Amino acid sequence: MLLFITIFAIITQIIAYGIVPLEKINAPLEIVTHKVFLDISFDHSPSKRIHIGLFGKAMPKMVENFRALCTGEKGISKNNITLHLKGTKFSRLQRYSWIEGGDLLDNECEEGESIYDAPFYAENYDLGHNGVGYLAMRSGNRSATFKTKTFTSIFYITARKLDQFNNINAVFGRILYEEERNWIRNHTRYLGNEHGERHFIRGDFHLILPDIIITDSGELPLDGNESYLLNPDLHKKDDL
């Protein structure tokens, strides 16, 4: 009996800390409370607008942080950092996997800055990285334990299912339109590398990740159909 209890406890800890990723059911939590946009330019090409639904009922503090970073309404932080994603770069792009931004400090996404003037804790890790186009924040301390991980402005958008990030980083939104999700996915396919570095070697060539810039960002009014767009089998149009 003691052996069974010990084995059960070990398995529980393994799942909790993400060593064995456990798929999460997102649909009931994907209630869009805010809609924001990012205008993204790859290598000085014309910008494309990405519309993102934020799940404020599930992740109110994290959503408010990202929403305000999109609008820039908080101005300057106590550390003299402009709290606005407009003009910042995506500094990491991992091939077929994710694209990472929120580089307010211009330090290759090593650290960030939140609207709360300090790193903050996630409300929960209930939402999973279940496919293309999910918006998540990266923990500021990758080696931290589950209870001590904190977050700032560093975020990423998934280009595929990434269960291995569940319980490590926190999902709080998703790109609303499939065409825009595929646009992000295709850019990671052709421009990224296997480790997400800005400088990398491919064959005989030393390559540098092209400039990927958020040329504008902000908030848009809801039209009532955003949750339906993400889960039409669960929601009706204009019912939220």
C-alpha positions in Angstrom: 0.0 0.0 0.0 2.8 2.4 0.9 4.5 1.6 -2.4 1.3 2.4 -4.3 0.9 5.8 -2.5 4.5 6.7 -3.3 4.2 5.8 -7.0 0.9 7.8 -7.2 2.6 10.8 -5.6 5.5 10.7 -8.0 3.2 10.5 -11.0 1.1 13.4 -9.8 4.2 15.6 -9.3 5.5 14.6 -12.8 2.3 15.7 -14.4 2.0 18.9 -12.3 5.4 20.1 -13.2 5.0 19.4 -16.9 7.5 16.6 -17.2 4.8 14.5 -18.8 2.5 17.1 -20.6 -1.2 16.6 -20.0 -3.5 17.9 -22.7 -5.9 20.5 -21.5 -9.5 21.2 -22.6 -9.6 24.9 -23.7 -13.0 25.4 -25.3 -15.1 26.2 -22.1 -12.5 28.8 -21.0 -12.1 30.5 -24.4 -14.6 33.3 -23.6 -13.3 36.5 -25.4 -13.6 39.5 -23.1 -11.2 41.9 -25.0 -10.0 42.1 -28.6 -6.6 43.5 -29.5 -4.6 43.8 -32.6 -0.9 43.7 -33.6 0.3 45.1 -37.0 3.3 43.0 -37.8 5.9 43.6 -40.5 8.4 40.9 -41.6 11.7 42.4 -42.9 10.1 45.8 -43.8 7.3 44.4 -45.8 3.8 46.0 -45.5 2.3 45.3 -42.1 -0.4 42.7 -41.6 -3.0 43.0 -38.9 -3.5 40.1 -36.4 -6.7 40.1 -34.4 -6.4 38.4 -31.0 -9.2 37.4 -28.6 -8.2 37.6 -24.9 -9.7 35.3 -22.3 -10.3 37.8 -19.4 -12.6 35.6 -17.4 -9.9 32.9 -17.1 -6.9 35.1 -16.8 -7.9 38.6 -15.8 -4.6 40.0 -14.5 -2.5 38.6 -17.4 -5.1 39.8 -20.0 -5.2 43.3 -18.5 -1.4 43.5 -18.6 -1.3 42.5 -22.3 -4.3 44.7 -23.3 -2.7 47.8 -21.7 0.6 47.0 -23.4 -1.2 46.9 -26.7 -2.8 50.3 -26.1 0.1 52.0 -24.4 -2.3 53.7 -22.0 0.0 53.2 -19.0 2.7 55.4 -20.4 6.1 55.1 -18.8 6.9 52.6 -16.0 8.8 53.5 -12.8 11.8 52.1 -14.5 11.5 54.6 -17.3 10.3 52.0 -19.8 7.6 52.8 -22.4 4.8 50.3 -21.8 3.7 49.9 -25.4 4.2 47.0 -27.8 4.2 49.4 -30.7 7.6 49.6 -32.3 9.0 46.6 -30.5 10.5 43.5 -32.2 9.9 39.8 -32.2 13.3 38.6 -31.2 12.9 34.9 -31.4 11.4 32.6 -34.0 11.6 28.9 -33.7 10.9 26.9 -36.8 7.5 25.3 -36.9 7.0 26.2 -33.3 6.5 29.8 -32.0 7.4 33.4 -32.5 8.3 35.5 -29.4 8.0 39.2 -28.7 7.3 41.7 -26.0 10.9 43.0 -26.0 10.3 46.3 -24.3 13.8 46.4 -23.0 15.4 45.6 -26.4 17.5 42.7 -24.9 16.5 39.8 -27.1 13.5 38.9 -24.9 15.7 38.0 -22.0 13.7 40.2 -19.6 10.5 42.2 -19.8 8.4 44.8 -18.0 4.8 44.6 -16.9 2.2 47.3 -16.3 2.4 46.4 -12.6 6.0 47.7 -12.3 7.1 44.2 -11.3 6.9 40.6 -12.5 3.6 39.0 -11.6 2.2 35.5 -11.0 -0.2 33.8 -13.4 -3.7 33.2 -12.1 -3.7 29.6 -13.3 -2.3 27.3 -16.0 -5.7 25.9 -17.1 -5.5 26.7 -20.8 -3.3 24.5 -23.0 -1.1 25.2 -26.0 -3.6 23.2 -28.1 -2.7 24.3 -31.7 -1.8 27.2 -34.0 -2.3 30.8 -32.9 -2.4 30.6 -29.2 -1.1 33.6 -27.3 0.9 32.9 -24.1 3.3 34.6 -21.8 6.7 33.1 -21.1 7.9 32.7 -17.6 10.7 35.0 -16.7 12.6 32.2 -15.0 12.6 29.1 -17.1 14.2 26.9 -14.4 11.8 28.1 -11.6 9.4 25.8 -9.9 5.7 25.9 -10.5 5.0 28.2 -7.6 7.7 30.8 -8.3 7.4 31.4 -12.0 6.6 35.1 -12.8 5.7 37.0 -16.0 6.3 40.4 -17.5 5.8 41.5 -21.2 7.5 38.6 -23.0 4.9 36.7 -25.0 4.7 34.3 -27.9 2.3 32.9 -30.5 2.2 29.2 -31.2 2.7 27.8 -34.7 1.7 24.3 -33.6 0.5 22.3 -30.6 3.0 22.7 -27.8 1.8 20.5 -24.9 5.3 20.6 -23.4 4.8 24.2 -22.4 1.6 23.5 -20.4 2.1 24.3 -16.7 5.3 26.1 -17.5 4.0 29.1 -19.5 0.5 30.6 -19.4 -2.0 30.8 -22.3 -4.5 33.7 -22.2 -5.7 34.3 -25.8 -5.8 33.2 -29.4 -5.7 34.7 -32.9 -9.3 34.9 -34.0 -9.1 34.2 -37.7 -7.7 31.0 -39.2 -6.1 32.8 -42.1 -4.1 35.0 -39.7 -3.1 31.9 -37.7 -1.8 30.2 -40.8 0.1 33.4 -41.8 2.1 33.2 -38.5 2.6 29.5 -38.9 4.0 29.8 -42.4 6.4 32.5 -41.4 7.8 30.3 -38.7 8.2 27.5 -41.3 10.2 29.5 -43.7 12.1 32.0 -41.5 12.8 30.2 -38.2 15.4 27.8 -37.0 15.3 24.9 -34.7 16.4 26.8 -31.5 14.9 30.2 -32.0 18.2 32.1 -32.2 18.5 35.4 -34.0 21.8 34.4 -35.5 22.2 30.9 -36.8 23.9 28.7 -39.4 22.0 26.9 -42.2 24.2 24.9 -44.4 27.2 27.0 -45.5 25.4 30.3 -44.6 25.4 32.5 -41.5 21.8 33.8 -41.3 20.3 36.6 -39.3 16.6 36.6 -38.4 14.9 39.4 -40.4 13.5 42.4 -38.5 10.0 41.5 -37.3 8.4 44.6 -35.9 5.1 45.4 -34.3 4.4 48.6 -36.3 1.2 49.3 -34.3 -1.0 47.8 -31.6 -4.2 48.6 -29.8 -7.6 47.5 -28.7 -10.7 47.0 -30.8 -14.4 46.9 -29.8 -16.1 43.5 -29.5 -18.8 42.6 -31.9 -20.1 39.7 -29.8 -19.0 36.9 -32.2 -15.4 36.5 -31.1 -16.0 33.4 -28.9 -18.1 31.9 -31.6 -15.2 32.3 -34.1 -13.0 30.2 -31.9 -15.6 27.5 -30.9 -18.6 27.5 -33.1 -19.8 24.2 -31.7 -20.0 25.6 -28.2 -21.2 29.2 -28.7 -23.8 30.9 -30.9 -23.3 34.1 -32.6 -24.1 37.2 -30.5 -24.8 35.1 -27.4 -21.9 36.5 -25.3 
